Amino acid sequence: MNLQESGEMYLETILVLSQKKSDVRSIDICDEMGFSKPSISRAIHLLEDGGYLDIDNSGFITLTDLGREIAEKIYERHKVLSAFFMAIGVSEETATEDACRIEHVISDETFTAIKKHIKKHNI
């Protein structure tokens, strides 16, 4: 499960898009992430080759179990960290940006400790 940050971002974006709409295509990812169609296409095919997602004959993209597991882990980190930072007084914009960077590098141990702290202190 050694995926680069950019791959995690793509998986997280696909997860979020799939929660908003039933069918996700490359163009939806382009619109959401602001990247060019060729960049998205290359990344999507690398993720497909890695077993993280499937693309059907109509171009619809779905996460595999492995892809979904990673996307959900990253998205949970994003939500928890954003909320935590805002709870301690960071602006929403900064909290979201910081969470987006930190979610990819924070250790499981530290993230678990943050979640325990939040729960213990009702943050």
N, C-alpha and C positions, 0 to 999 in steps of 0.2 A: 504494500500500500504506500509506495514511495512516489507520491504525486507532487508536482511542482505547484506553487501558489496559483499560477494562472489556470492550471487544470482544475484546481479546487474551486476557483472563481466561476469557471464555466459550469461545473456541476451544480454549484449553489444557485447560479442564475437559472439553469434549467429547472431545478426543483421549485424555485419561486414562481417561475412562469407557469409550470404545470399545475400549481395551486390556483392560479388565476384563470387558466384556460385549459381545455382538455387536450388540445393539439399544439405541440411546440415544433416550430421549424427553425431553420438557421436564420431566416430573416427576422424572426422574433428576438433571437439572441443578439443579432446585429443592432436592432433598435434599442434593446435594453442596455447593452454594454457600450454602444457607440463605436464599435470596431467595424472594419471593412468586411465585406462578404468573403473575400479570399482568406483573410486572417481567421475568421470564424470557421470557414470550411476546413481549413487545414487543422485547426485545433479539434474540431468535432470528429474528424476522421482519425486523428491520433487517439482521442478518447475512445472511439469505437474500437480501434485496433487493440487498445489496452483492456477492453472488456468492461468499460465503465458505462457505456451507453449503446443503444441499438438505434438504427435508422431503418425505417421500413421503405418499401418501394415508392411510397407517396412523399417521402422526405420528412416524415414525422419522427421526432426524436423522443426516446424514452430512456430513462435511467435503468441500468441493470441493478440487481440487488446490491452489488458492490458499489456502484456509482451512487445509488440512493443512500447507502450507509454513510459514505463520505460526505455527501451533500448535506444530509441531515445533521451530522456532527458539526460541520462548519457553520451551518445556519443557526444551530442552537447557540454556538459560541458567539456568533454575531449578535443575536438577540439579547442574550444574557449580558454580554460585555457592554453593549450600547446602553441597556437599561441601568446597569450598575454605574457607568460613568455619568449618566444623566442624574442619577440619584445622589451622587456626591458633588453635583453642581456644575458639571461640564455641559456646555451647550449641546443641543441635539445634533447639530451639524458636525461639530468636532467629535462628539462621542461616537457618532456613526462612522466617521472617517477613521478614527483611531481603532475602533472595534474591527473594522474591515482589514486593517493591517495586522493587528495583533492576533486575530482569530486563526491565522495560518501558522503562527510560530509558538503560541503559548503551549506549554506542556499539559498533558492530561492531569498531572498532579496539581499544578497551579490552578487550572480551570476548576477542578473538583473542589479545591480549597475556597475559591471565590464563591462557588455555588453554595457551599456549606455556610460561609460567612453571611451571604445574602439571606439564606433561610433562617439562620440563628438570630439575625438582627432585623428580620422582616423588612428588608430593603426592597 
